[in-house]
Amino acid sequence: MRNIILTILTVLATIFTFQNMHPVELIFITWSVQTVSALAIIISLILGILIGALLVLPTVLRSKRATKQSKKYASDLENTMKQQPTHIEKSTTDFPKL
């Protein structure tokens, strides 16, 4: 299934590239470059993905650290419970029957 989706995406990207081959000039402050519009769009998409991933990375790392600490805490509690005596004393009083 994954190979089929990748093939479809590759075909769509190829069609997109061939349909957007007209040149454009990109200007940013004093920097200027002439390129094909499809390349400009793809580079913008890749830069957006990278910037988004870098912005999310600290949150992901913090969540992983918190999960690891929680698992360690749960493991420590389980070990503590295993070390506790499991002896339960029987009550000497009888409960009335209803």
C-alpha positions, 0 to 999 in steps of 0.5 A, a space after each residue: 500500500 505504501 509503495 502505491 501511495 509513493 508512486 502516485 505522489 511521485 507521478 503527481 509531483 512530476 506532473 506538477 513540475 512539468 506544468 510549472 516550468 516558467 521562470 520566476 525571479 525571487 527577491 529577498 532584501 538584497 538577494 535575488 535569484 531566477 528559478 523555475 516556479 515549481 522549484 521555488 514552491 518545492 523549496 518553500 515547502 521543504 523549508 516550511 517542513 524543516 522550520 515546523 519540525 524544529 519548532 516542535 522538537 523541544 516539545 517532543 523531547 520534553 514529552 519523551 523525557 516526562 514519559 521516561 520519568 513516569 515509567 521509571 516512577 511506576 517501575 519503582 512503585 511496583 518494586 516497592 509494592 513487591 517488597 511489601 509484605 502481603 500478609 492480611 490479618 483476618 478480622 475476628 468480628 463477624 458481620 451480621 447477615 442481611 
